[in-house]
Amino acid sequence: MPRRHDPERRQRIIDAAIRVVGEKGLAGLSHRSVAAEADVPLGSTTYHFATLDELMIAALRQANEGFAKAVAAHGGLTDTRLDLPAELAGLLGEWLAGERTGVELEYELYLAALRRPALRPVAAEWAEDLAALLAGHVDALTARALVALMDGICLQVLLTDAPYDEEYAREALTRLVPAAPGPAAASGLPAAPGSPATPAAPASPPGRRPRPGAGRR
């Protein structure tokens, strides 16, 4: 009997792998368990993914797409006028409030990459892609720091099962973003009291005046 053409079988196998990891963890992932979950012959899983590493790489890439879709829904972070910390904190909230299995899978595969070198380049793709998107808003070092902080916040939420605190995330991210000069600083006018513009140099202590030539040798 000729083999029935099934162009979507590969995708069904990846989806099944994600479900297996979500239910049983990485320890429960095998060609056999995925074949049973996808309701396909065992030979189909080994045909499309010769090794378990190949299957895990495909599953991780699909898990990575969850955050990319959330970013795309917000315009891809292309608007340079946006409040970047608030935008990123909101994106994390949407991502964590969605399908938790994909987020958990991503972090399980991150840990698996410690012992499976083939996973390491794929595990780094999420951070690299997000840092590239942030390059239009901040310098490269700040972009990497923002990504690291977001990564850590997500990991804490997953490990502690605590609710995501968007306000905390926004405040923490704000501390990494260099403050833009206020409108007064840009115009050369003195800043109003309480303005976030660059602070003036500290005044001399009361009752003392700087000596002429102070600081010169």
N, C-alpha and C positions, 0 to 999 in steps of 0.2 A: 504494500500500500504506500503510495507516495506521501512524503511528509507534508503535513498541513502548514501552509504559509502563515506565520504569526509574527508580523513585524513589531508588535508591541510586547513581545515576550521578554526581551531584554529589560525593558522598563519595568515590567511587572516583577521581575527578579530583584531589581534594585529596590523597588518599593517594599517587597517582601523582606529583604535584608534589613531595611530600616525598622520594620515592624518587629522582627525577631530581636534585634538589639534593644528596642524599646521595651519589650516584654521580658527578655531573658538576659540582657547584657551581652557583652562581647563573648563571654564564655559559652553562650548558647548559639553562637553564630557558626554555621558550617554549611557546606554545599547541600547536605542532606536536609538540614532544618529549613533552609531557604527554599529548597525545591518543594518541600511539603507545604510551606506557607503560601508559596506562589501557585501551588497546584499544577506543577509541571514535572516532567521526568527529570531524574537526577542528572542525566546526560545533558539536559538543556543548560543547567547552571554551569557545568564544567565546559560546555561549548562556548558560552558567552564570556565566562570568567574562569580562565584556566587555573588560577590560584585564588586563595582566599584574600590575599593582599589586593588583587585586582578588584574583587568584589567590594572590599572595604573602601578602596579609593573611590570607586563609583558612588558608593553610599555617602561618603564624606563630601564629595563634590556636590551632590544633590542637597545635603544638609546645609552646605555653605550658601546655597541659593536663597534660603529663607530670609536672611538679613539683606541680601542684595535686592530682593523684591521689595522689602520694606523701604530701602533707600530709594529705589526707582519710583515708588509711589509718592515720595516726597520731592520729586524732581531731581533726584540724583545728586543732591547737595551742590547744585551748580550756581545757585543764587548767592553771590558774595555778600549780600546785605543781610543775610539771615543771622539770627542769634544762634551761633554754632553750638554752644553748650546746651541750650534749651532744645535745639533740634536733635542733637545726638541723644540726649536723655529721653526724649519722646520716642525716638526710634528704638532704643533699647526696650522701653516699656511695651511697645507694640510687638516687638519680636518675642519677648518673654511671655507676653499674654497670649500668643498664638499657640501653635502646635509645639508643645514642650518636648515631644519625642525627638524632633529634629535638633533642638538645642542640646539636649542631653546626649544624643548620638555624637554630635560634633565634639563635645568634651570627652566622651569616652574614647573616641578615635584619636584625640590629641594625646591622651595618656598611652594609648596603644602604640603611637608613633615613637615612644621612648624605646620600645623593643622591636619595632618594625620600621627600619629605615626607609622603606619604600613609601610610607605614609607621610614622612616629614615634609616634603615639598608641598603636598596637598594640604596638610594641616596648616601651613603658613600662608596659604592663598588668601584666606579671609582677611588676615591682618594686612597683607600687602595690598590687596585691592582697596580696602578701606583707607589706608594711609595715602594711596594715590588719589582718592577722591578728596581727601582733606587738603591736598597740596595746594589747591586754589584758595585756601583760607588761611593756612598757617605754614610755617617753615617745616621742613622735613623732620627735624628732631621733635618738634612739638606734635606733629601728626602721629609719630610713633608713640609718643608718651600718651596721647589721647586714646589711641587704640589699646595700649597696654592697660590703661585704667578701665576702659570699657570691658575688656576681657576679664579683668579681675572682679569687677562688679557682677558680671554675669556668673562667674564661677562661684562667688559667695552666695548669690541667690540660689543657685542650684544645690550647693552643698549644705546650706543651712535650712533650705525650704522656707526661707523668710520671704515675705512679700516684697516686691520690688518697690523701692522708694525713689520716685522720679525726682523729687525736690533735692534729695541728698545727692543723687547722681548729677543733677544740673549744677549744684554748688561745687561739687568736687571737680567737675570738668571745667568750670569757670576759672578755677585757680590755675589751670594749665594754659589757658589762652591768654596771650599777651594783651594787655589793655590797649585799645586804640586811643590815640590822642583825642581829647575833647574838641568841640568846635572852637572854643576860645583859643586853645593852643594852636590850632591850625590857622586861625586868623591873625595870631600875634597879639590878641587882646588878653588882658589879665583874666584869669579864671575866677568865676564866682565862688563864694564860700561853699564848701561841700562838693565842689566839682570834682569829677574823677580825673581831671587833667593832671599832668605831671606835677608833683608837689614841689613847692619852692624849697630852696636850700634852708637848713635849720638856722634860726636866728642865733646871735651871740647871747650868752647868758646875761640875765639882767644885771645892770651895774658895771658891766665890763665892755670895753671896746677893743676891737682887734688892733694889735700893735702895727704900726706902719711897717711894711716889709715882712710881715709874718709869713712864714712858709718859704721865704727865700733864703738861700745859704750864701 
